[in-house]
C-alpha cells in the first residue's frame, strides 16, 4: 500500500470512499462528457481516501 502526502499527489478510481471533517463541493455541476456532469470540490481536516473500485483499462476487456 502506498500513502501519498505531498501537494499535487492525486488518486483515480471508479469508486473512492472519503472521510473528512469539512467537505466542500460546488452547488452547480461542471461539464464532463456530453452525457455526464461532474462535481468538483475540496476536502479539509484530516482527509483519508480509499479506492474501492479501480479504473479498468480497455486492454482488460
N, CA, C and O atoms as a MOPAC input file, in Angstrom:
PM7 MOZYME 1SCF
protein

 N      0.84400 1    -1.18200 1     0.00000 1
 C      0.00000 1     0.00000 1     0.00000 1
 C      0.88700 1     1.24200 1     0.00000 1
 O      1.87400 1     1.31300 1     0.73200 1
 N      0.52500 1     2.21300 1    -0.82500 1
 C      1.26000 1     3.46700 1    -0.91500 1
 C      0.39800 1     4.57300 1    -0.30900 1
 O     -0.79100 1     4.66700 1    -0.61400 1
 N      0.98100 1     5.39900 1     0.53700 1
 C      0.28200 1     6.54400 1     1.10100 1
 C      0.93000 1     7.80300 1     0.55200 1
 O      2.15200 1     7.94700 1     0.59300 1
 N      0.10500 1     8.72100 1     0.03300 1
 C      0.59900 1     9.95700 1    -0.57400 1
 C      0.39400 1    11.12500 1     0.38700 1
 O     -0.67900 1    11.27000 1     0.97300 1
 N      1.42400 1    11.95600 1     0.54800 1
 C      1.35100 1    13.06500 1     1.49200 1
 C      1.71000 1    14.41700 1     0.87800 1
 O      1.53500 1    15.44600 1     1.53100 1
 N      2.20000 1    14.44500 1    -0.34600 1
 C      2.72900 1    15.68500 1    -0.91400 1
 C      1.69600 1    16.45200 1    -1.71800 1
 O      0.77700 1    15.86300 1    -2.28700 1
 N      1.84700 1    17.75300 1    -1.76200 1
 C      0.97000 1    18.61600 1    -2.54800 1
 C      1.03900 1    18.19500 1    -4.01700 1
 O      2.12400 1    17.98700 1    -4.56000 1
 N     -0.11700 1    18.07200 1    -4.64700 1
 C     -0.17200 1    17.66900 1    -6.04100 1
 C     -0.33700 1    16.17200 1    -6.25900 1
 O     -0.58300 1    15.73900 1    -7.38500 1
 N     -0.20400 1    15.36600 1    -5.18800 1
 C     -0.43800 1    13.92600 1    -5.31000 1
 C     -1.92000 1    13.70800 1    -5.61100 1
 O     -2.76900 1    14.42000 1    -5.07500 1
 N     -2.23200 1    12.75100 1    -6.44700 1
 C     -3.62000 1    12.50400 1    -6.80600 1
 C     -3.93400 1    11.01900 1    -6.84700 1
 O     -3.03900 1    10.17900 1    -6.93800 1
 N     -5.23000 1    10.71300 1    -6.77700 1
 C     -5.69500 1     9.33400 1    -6.90600 1
 C     -6.82400 1     9.30200 1    -7.92500 1
 O     -7.52800 1    10.29300 1    -8.11700 1
 N     -6.99200 1     8.15000 1    -8.58000 1
 C     -8.05800 1     7.95800 1    -9.55300 1
 C     -8.68300 1     6.59900 1    -9.30200 1
 O     -7.99600 1     5.64600 1    -8.93400 1
 N     -9.98700 1     6.51700 1    -9.50200 1
 C    -10.67400 1     5.24100 1    -9.36700 1
 C    -12.11200 1     5.36900 1    -9.81900 1
 O    -12.62300 1     6.47600 1    -9.98700 1
 N    -12.76400 1     4.23600 1   -10.01700 1
 C    -14.18300 1     4.22100 1   -10.35700 1
 C    -15.01400 1     4.59600 1    -9.12900 1
 O    -16.02900 1     5.28100 1    -9.25000 1
 N    -14.58200 1     4.14700 1    -7.95000 1
 C    -15.29500 1     4.44700 1    -6.70600 1
 C    -14.26500 1     4.70500 1    -5.61500 1
 O    -13.38400 1     3.87800 1    -5.37700 1
 N    -14.37600 1     5.85600 1    -4.95200 1
 C    -13.45300 1     6.25000 1    -3.89500 1
 C    -14.25700 1     6.64500 1    -2.66700 1
 O    -15.20300 1     7.42700 1    -2.76800 1
 N    -13.89200 1     6.11600 1    -1.51900 1
 C    -14.53500 1     6.47100 1    -0.25800 1
 C    -13.65600 1     7.47800 1     0.45400 1
 O    -12.43900 1     7.30700 1     0.52800 1
 N    -14.27500 1     8.53900 1     0.98500 1
 C    -13.52200 1     9.58400 1     1.67700 1
 C    -14.05900 1     9.77700 1     3.09400 1
 O    -15.22800 1     9.52700 1     3.38400 1
 N    -13.16600 1    10.22800 1     3.95400 1
 C    -13.52900 1    10.58000 1     5.32100 1
 C    -12.83400 1    11.89300 1     5.63700 1
 O    -11.61500 1    11.99900 1     5.49800 1
 N    -13.60100 1    12.90100 1     6.06400 1
 C    -13.01600 1    14.20100 1     6.37900 1
 C    -13.93800 1    14.98500 1     7.29000 1
 O    -15.07200 1    14.57800 1     7.54300 1
 N    -13.44700 1    16.11000 1     7.77900 1
 C    -14.24700 1    16.96800 1     8.64900 1
 C    -15.07700 1    17.98300 1     7.86800 1
 O    -16.21500 1    18.26700 1     8.24400 1
 N    -14.52500 1    18.53300 1     6.78700 1
 C    -15.21100 1    19.58800 1     6.04700 1
 C    -15.23300 1    19.30700 1     4.54200 1
 O    -14.30700 1    19.70200 1     3.83400 1
 N    -16.27600 1    18.62900 1     4.03900 1
 C    -16.38800 1    18.50500 1     2.57700 1
 C    -16.93300 1    19.80300 1     2.00100 1
 O    -17.83300 1    20.40500 1     2.58700 1
 N    -16.40900 1    20.24100 1     0.87400 1
 C    -16.84400 1    21.50000 1     0.27000 1
 C    -16.97600 1    21.27800 1    -1.23900 1
 O    -15.98100 1    21.27300 1    -1.96400 1
 N    -18.21600 1    21.09600 1    -1.70200 1
 C    -18.48500 1    20.88000 1    -3.11700 1
 C    -19.30700 1    22.03400 1    -3.65000 1
 O    -20.14900 1    22.58500 1    -2.94100 1
 N    -19.06200 1    22.40400 1    -4.91400 1
 C    -19.80800 1    23.48400 1    -5.54200 1
 C    -21.28400 1    23.14600 1    -5.68500 1
 O    -21.65800 1    21.97400 1    -5.72000 1
 N    -22.11200 1    24.16200 1    -5.76800 1
 C    -23.55200 1    23.94500 1    -5.87500 1
 C    -23.97400 1    23.52500 1    -7.27400 1
 O    -25.00000 1    22.86400 1    -7.43200 1
 N    -23.20400 1    23.89500 1    -8.29100 1
 C    -23.55600 1    23.55200 1    -9.66800 1
 C    -22.57500 1    22.53100 1   -10.22900 1
 O    -21.36900 1    22.63000 1   -10.00500 1
 N    -23.10900 1    21.53200 1   -10.97000 1
 C    -22.19200 1    20.58400 1   -11.61900 1
 C    -21.42200 1    21.23900 1   -12.74700 1
 O    -21.87600 1    22.22500 1   -13.32800 1
 N    -20.25700 1    20.69300 1   -13.05900 1
 C    -19.45400 1    21.17300 1   -14.18200 1
 C    -19.58000 1    20.16300 1   -15.31400 1
 O    -19.96500 1    19.01900 1   -15.07500 1
 N    -19.26900 1    20.55600 1   -16.51900 1
 C    -19.43700 1    19.64400 1   -17.65300 1
 C    -18.32800 1    18.59600 1   -17.66500 1
 O    -17.16200 1    18.90300 1   -17.41600 1
 N    -18.70900 1    17.36400 1   -17.95500 1
 C    -17.76300 1    16.26700 1   -18.09600 1
 C    -17.75900 1    15.84000 1   -19.54400 1
 O    -17.01000 1    16.37800 1   -20.36000 1
 N    -18.59600 1    14.87400 1   -19.86200 1
 C    -18.78300 1    14.46200 1   -21.25100 1
 C    -20.14400 1    14.98900 1   -21.70100 1
 O    -20.80300 1    15.72000 1   -20.96200 1
 N    -20.55300 1    14.62800 1   -22.88200 1
 C    -21.84800 1    15.11500 1   -23.36900 1
 C    -23.01100 1    14.55400 1   -22.55600 1
 O    -24.07900 1    15.16500 1   -22.50800 1
 N    -22.82200 1    13.40700 1   -21.91900 1
 C    -23.89200 1    12.78100 1   -21.13400 1
 C    -23.72000 1    12.91200 1   -19.62700 1
 O    -24.68600 1    12.74200 1   -18.88200 1
 N    -22.52400 1    13.20700 1   -19.17100 1
 C    -22.26300 1    13.18300 1   -17.73800 1
 C    -21.85300 1    14.55200 1   -17.20300 1
 O    -21.13700 1    15.30500 1   -17.86200 1
 N    -22.31600 1    14.85200 1   -16.00900 1
 C    -21.90800 1    16.05400 1   -15.29400 1
 C    -20.97300 1    15.63600 1   -14.16000 1
 O    -21.08700 1    14.52800 1   -13.63500 1
 N    -20.06900 1    16.50300 1   -13.79200 1
 C    -19.10400 1    16.22800 1   -12.73500 1
 C    -19.28200 1    17.22400 1   -11.60000 1
 O    -19.86000 1    18.29400 1   -11.78800 1
 N    -18.78700 1    16.87200 1   -10.43400 1
 C    -18.72300 1    17.81000 1    -9.32000 1
 C    -17.26900 1    17.96300 1    -8.93200 1
 O    -16.49600 1    17.00600 1    -8.96300 1
 N    -16.90900 1    19.17900 1    -8.56600 1
 C    -15.54500 1    19.46600 1    -8.12400 1
 C    -15.64100 1    20.08300 1    -6.74400 1
 O    -16.54700 1    20.87000 1    -6.46700 1
 N    -14.72000 1    19.72900 1    -5.89000 1
 C    -14.74500 1    20.28300 1    -4.54900 1
 C    -13.44900 1    19.99700 1    -3.82400 1
 O    -12.47400 1    19.52500 1    -4.41000 1
 N    -13.45800 1    20.29100 1    -2.54700 1
 C    -12.28400 1    20.04500 1    -1.72500 1
 C    -12.70700 1    19.37800 1    -0.42600 1
 O    -13.84900 1    19.50900 1     0.01400 1
 N    -11.77800 1    18.67000 1     0.17300 1
 C    -11.98300 1    18.00500 1     1.45100 1
 C    -10.94300 1    18.55800 1     2.40700 1
 O     -9.76800 1    18.65600 1     2.05600 1
 N    -11.36200 1    18.92200 1     3.61400 1
 C    -10.44200 1    19.52800 1     4.57900 1
 C    -10.52300 1    18.80600 1     5.91900 1
 O    -11.54900 1    18.22100 1     6.26400 1
 N     -9.43600 1    18.85900 1     6.65800 1
 C     -9.41300 1    18.37800 1     8.03300 1
 C     -9.15100 1    16.89200 1     8.15100 1
 O    -10.10000 1    16.11500 1     8.25800 1
 N     -7.91200 1    16.47500 1     8.13500 1
 C     -7.51500 1    15.08400 1     8.31700 1
 C     -8.24500 1    14.17000 1     7.33600 1
 O     -9.02100 1    13.30100 1     7.73600 1
 N     -7.98900 1    14.37800 1     6.06800 1
 C     -8.67300 1    13.65600 1     4.99200 1
 C     -8.05400 1    12.27900 1     4.78300 1
 O     -6.83200 1    12.12500 1     4.78600 1
 N     -8.92100 1    11.27500 1     4.60200 1
 C     -8.48300 1     9.90000 1     4.32700 1
 C     -9.32300 1     9.38200 1     3.16600 1
 O    -10.55100 1     9.45000 1     3.22100 1
 N     -8.68900 1     8.86500 1     2.11700 1
 C     -9.37400 1     8.35500 1     0.93300 1
 C     -8.90400 1     6.93800 1     0.63200 1
 O     -7.72900 1     6.61000 1     0.79800 1
 N     -9.84300 1     6.10300 1     0.18800 1
 C     -9.53900 1     4.71600 1    -0.17500 1
 C    -10.19500 1     4.42200 1    -1.51600 1
 O    -11.36400 1     4.75300 1    -1.71600 1
 N     -9.46000 1     3.80300 1    -2.43800 1
 C    -10.02300 1     3.39100 1    -3.72300 1
 C    -10.75800 1     2.07400 1    -3.50300 1
 O    -10.14700 1     1.06000 1    -3.16400 1
 N    -12.08400 1     2.09900 1    -3.69900 1
 C    -12.89400 1     0.89600 1    -3.55400 1
 C    -12.96500 1     0.09400 1    -4.84000 1
 O    -13.04700 1    -1.13400 1    -4.80400 1
 N    -12.93300 1     0.77900 1    -5.98100 1
 C    -13.00600 1     0.10000 1    -7.27800 1
 C    -12.04700 1     0.79100 1    -8.23200 1
 O    -12.26700 1     1.95300 1    -8.57400 1
 N    -10.98400 1     0.11500 1    -8.67700 1
 C    -10.01500 1     0.74900 1    -9.57300 1
 C    -10.60000 1     0.94600 1   -10.97800 1
 O    -11.58600 1     0.30600 1   -11.34300 1
 N     -9.99000 1     1.82400 1   -11.74400 1
 C    -10.38700 1     2.04600 1   -13.13100 1
 C     -9.89800 1     0.87200 1   -13.96100 1
 O     -8.73000 1     0.48900 1   -13.89000 1
 N    -10.79700 1     0.31100 1   -14.74400 1
 C    -10.39900 1    -0.79000 1   -15.63500 1
 C     -9.89200 1    -0.21000 1   -16.93800 1
 O    -10.50300 1     0.68900 1   -17.51600 1
 N     -8.77800 1    -0.73000 1   -17.38900 1
 C     -8.26000 1    -0.26600 1   -18.67700 1
 C     -8.96600 1    -1.00600 1   -19.80200 1
 O     -9.52900 1    -2.07900 1   -19.57900 1
 N     -8.94500 1    -0.45300 1   -20.99900 1
 C     -9.60600 1    -1.07500 1   -22.13800 1
 C     -8.92500 1    -2.37500 1   -22.54100 1
 O     -9.55300 1    -3.21500 1   -23.18500 1
 N     -7.66400 1    -2.56500 1   -22.18100 1
 C     -6.94000 1    -3.78700 1   -22.50900 1
 C     -7.51000 1    -4.99900 1   -21.76200 1
 O     -7.40700 1    -6.12500 1   -22.24800 1
 N     -8.11200 1    -4.77700 1   -20.58100 1
 C     -8.65800 1    -5.87400 1   -19.77700 1
 C     -9.98400 1    -6.38000 1   -20.32800 1
 O    -10.38700 1    -7.49200 1   -19.98500 1
 N    -10.68100 1    -5.61900 1   -21.16600 1
 C    -11.99700 1    -6.02400 1   -21.69200 1
 C    -11.90800 1    -7.14600 1   -22.66900 1
 O    -12.93000 1    -7.59100 1   -23.19300 1

